[in-house]
C-alpha cells in the first residue's frame, strides 16, 4: 500500500470548493489546513488544499494522481 499526495489549487471561487469536494468524493482525505494568498499579477486570491490517499498499488512518478 502507498500513500499519494496532491496539492489542489484554484482561484478563490466555488470552483475551488468543487475541486476539493470531487477529490473527497473519490476517497482523498484533507491533509492540513487550506491556504489562501493574493496573486498580485492577476489581482485575485488563490486557494490551496493538500490531500492524500492510500492506494493499493506502488507509487511511481508517471502515475496520474488525479485519476487515482
BALOBA-1460 file (C-alpha; in Angstrom, 3 decimals):
// residues 68
<rec num="1" residu="x" x="0.000" y="0.000" z="0.000"/>
<rec num="2" residu="x" x="1.216" y="3.523" z="-0.789"/>
<rec num="3" residu="x" x="0.125" y="6.994" z="0.240"/>
<rec num="4" residu="x" x="-0.053" y="9.606" z="-2.521"/>
<rec num="5" residu="x" x="-0.251" y="13.386" z="-2.232"/>
<rec num="6" residu="x" x="-1.769" y="16.178" z="-4.310"/>
<rec num="7" residu="x" x="-1.948" y="19.937" z="-3.840"/>
<rec num="8" residu="x" x="-5.203" y="21.291" z="-5.228"/>
<rec num="9" residu="x" x="-5.115" y="24.955" z="-6.263"/>
<rec num="10" residu="x" x="-7.627" y="27.329" z="-7.804"/>
<rec num="11" residu="x" x="-8.808" y="30.914" z="-7.692"/>
<rec num="12" residu="x" x="-10.951" y="31.708" z="-4.639"/>
<rec num="13" residu="x" x="-14.261" y="30.807" z="-6.280"/>
<rec num="14" residu="x" x="-16.758" y="27.992" z="-5.956"/>
<rec num="15" residu="x" x="-14.601" y="26.089" z="-8.474"/>
<rec num="16" residu="x" x="-12.038" y="25.536" z="-5.703"/>
<rec num="17" residu="x" x="-14.687" y="24.088" z="-3.385"/>
<rec num="18" residu="x" x="-15.952" y="21.825" z="-6.172"/>
<rec num="19" residu="x" x="-12.409" y="20.624" z="-6.926"/>
<rec num="20" residu="x" x="-11.822" y="19.714" z="-3.268"/>
<rec num="21" residu="x" x="-15.294" y="18.132" z="-2.942"/>
<rec num="22" residu="x" x="-14.666" y="15.990" z="-6.035"/>
<rec num="23" residu="x" x="-11.366" y="14.766" z="-4.596"/>
<rec num="24" residu="x" x="-13.068" y="13.921" z="-1.275"/>
<rec num="25" residu="x" x="-15.796" y="12.003" z="-3.117"/>
<rec num="26" residu="x" x="-13.051" y="9.902" z="-4.758"/>
<rec num="27" residu="x" x="-11.528" y="8.883" z="-1.426"/>
<rec num="28" residu="x" x="-8.899" y="11.595" z="-0.970"/>
<rec num="29" residu="x" x="-8.515" y="12.965" z="2.575"/>
<rec num="30" residu="x" x="-7.711" y="16.510" z="3.650"/>
<rec num="31" residu="x" x="-4.124" y="16.958" z="4.812"/>
<rec num="32" residu="x" x="-3.638" y="20.075" z="6.915"/>
<rec num="33" residu="x" x="-5.434" y="23.385" z="6.677"/>
<rec num="34" residu="x" x="-6.227" y="25.193" z="3.433"/>
<rec num="35" residu="x" x="-4.096" y="28.167" z="2.405"/>
<rec num="36" residu="x" x="-5.068" y="31.374" z="0.700"/>
<rec num="37" residu="x" x="-2.827" y="34.024" z="-0.849"/>
<rec num="38" residu="x" x="-3.158" y="37.057" z="-3.079"/>
<rec num="39" residu="x" x="-1.785" y="36.755" z="-6.624"/>
<rec num="40" residu="x" x="-0.660" y="40.330" z="-7.371"/>
<rec num="41" residu="x" x="-0.001" y="39.645" z="-11.052"/>
<rec num="42" residu="x" x="-3.578" y="38.514" z="-11.691"/>
<rec num="43" residu="x" x="-5.180" y="40.526" z="-8.888"/>
<rec num="44" residu="x" x="-7.052" y="37.537" z="-7.399"/>
<rec num="45" residu="x" x="-6.999" y="35.436" z="-4.261"/>
<rec num="46" residu="x" x="-5.745" y="31.853" z="-4.753"/>
<rec num="47" residu="x" x="-6.573" y="28.827" z="-2.590"/>
<rec num="48" residu="x" x="-4.657" y="25.612" z="-1.953"/>
<rec num="49" residu="x" x="-5.532" y="22.397" z="-0.125"/>
<rec num="50" residu="x" x="-3.314" y="19.362" z="0.296"/>
<rec num="51" residu="x" x="-4.984" y="15.955" z="0.047"/>
<rec num="52" residu="x" x="-3.670" y="12.407" z="0.486"/>
<rec num="53" residu="x" x="-4.957" y="8.965" z="-0.409"/>
<rec num="54" residu="x" x="-3.936" y="5.399" z="0.386"/>
<rec num="55" residu="x" x="-3.736" y="3.246" z="-2.748"/>
<rec num="56" residu="x" x="-3.165" y="-0.475" z="-3.254"/>
<rec num="57" residu="x" x="-0.508" y="-0.125" z="-5.970"/>
<rec num="58" residu="x" x="3.060" y="1.068" z="-5.607"/>
<rec num="59" residu="x" x="3.680" y="4.750" z="-6.306"/>
<rec num="60" residu="x" x="5.558" y="5.672" z="-9.464"/>
<rec num="61" residu="x" x="6.258" y="9.178" z="-10.813"/>
<rec num="62" residu="x" x="4.453" y="8.541" z="-14.104"/>
<rec num="63" residu="x" x="1.061" y="7.872" z="-12.487"/>
<rec num="64" residu="x" x="-1.724" y="10.403" z="-12.997"/>
<rec num="65" residu="x" x="-2.527" y="11.324" z="-9.405"/>
<rec num="66" residu="x" x="-5.914" y="12.836" z="-10.244"/>
<rec num="67" residu="x" x="-7.039" y="9.525" z="-11.735"/>
<rec num="68" residu="x" x="-6.267" y="7.526" z="-8.604"/>
